[in-house]
Amino acid sequence: MSNILVCDDDAAIRTVVAQALRRAGHSVATADSLTQLDRQLAAGAPDVLISDVVLPDGDGIDRMREVAERFPRLPVIIMSARNTLTTAVRAAESGAYEYLPKPFDLDVLTRAVTGALARSGTAPEAEQAVEDAALPLIGRSPAMQDVYRVIARVVSNDLTVLVSGESGTGKELVARAVHDLGNRRAGPFVAINMAAIPRELIEAELFGHERGAFTGAAQRAAGRFEQAGGGTLFLDEIGDMPLEAQTRLLRVLQTGEFTTVGGSRTIRADVRIVAATNRDLTDQVRTGQFREDLFYRLNVVPVALPALRERGPDVALLAQHFLGRAAEQGLPRRRLAPDAVAALEAHDWPGNVRELENLMRRLAVLARDEVIDGDGVRAMLGASGVDAATGAATSDGDIAAAVRALIDRIARERPGALDDGSLYERVIGEVERPLILTMLARHGQNQLRAARAMGINRNTLRKRLTELNIDILK
């Protein structure tokens, strides 16, 4: 029988966790403070230690560093209600086997304990924690906790990371967090958007060129790989990269070396690669638009960013953050009334976090009162011709204007999409999502009735739900 020690100052949590672990066949001892924890450890090390972060007489993570020195093979599981990226990173850097943000599923805890027992405390020794209150990733939803845990585990190495998610979810922020918290933080962070570069110039942009390599090349220019030496290279919109450039990139990832366009000298690529896409690369691989071998080279550590509509608890946090940042930049200081928060949480956010940020800036400038109410939020959302609850156009006359505004937004954010043959699918997708959500809501989430009302087959509806990443409450 395995001996588990649980340290938490909340008696209810101690009891629930202990009961769950005993049902799983473990022997459990508890402590309510670091002082009591030290007394328990003086009698001998348990097989697994589970500790909260905020304890009445100190910080649990800081103490775990001391515990790791005394018991280097003791697996530690950190749990915390401070569900931030910084906490996840501190837990990982303290050498913790696992980090569980509260509230967590007890089955997840028992599986973590089983894994920790099998691991036998072989986690690497921690480096000094990096605290950065200015990190741009904000959110305490379960979906974001998964993202934090992945980031926390990759910052201590140079593994290639592939960030996927819809436009506006904050993929570059993830890339910056990986860089800023990692071993290459002292080096440069260089970003390049594949969708914004003409096809014929992508290789020169990535690898640089020599004087006279092509018309207009008046002098040698370093490429992004060279500029990012010792740091991180962020390849945004990697799904828009032409096949011929994919071949050259694959060769660099395989060999770790490259040459400039028109050059012959081999240059060592000393960069960490973080790539991002809002496309389904596995689908592009199937259709021959993306190289399968390059996909596997990039998809070493996948990070799937959730859409804002999947992060309900985070909407209010993000909104207040953006209002605060607007005030720091000289705009009027605003606050949100409870009904304003409810209106924000009811919106579908097709533009994700970027749309929310832009809305908060508009409200900071245009709202008449210091406290923004629900009517003010709905009015501002309605000004774009979109209903806050469904994302549908507010009137027939607004539909054309909404489509024009959508195309203008695509032209600003992804100019290449106006010419790559994907525009029709993108626009239809923007309209299809609120249509499906609205009809499902009208029919109590019954897919059969919603499909019949829309005049499509139920299997077709299910396929579109999957492709549009729409989660339906069962």
Summary of the structure (lengths in Angstrom):
residues: 474
radius of gyration: 25.4
end to end distance: 38.8
largest distance: 76.7
contacts: 1489
relative contact order: 0.07
helix: 50%
strand: 14%
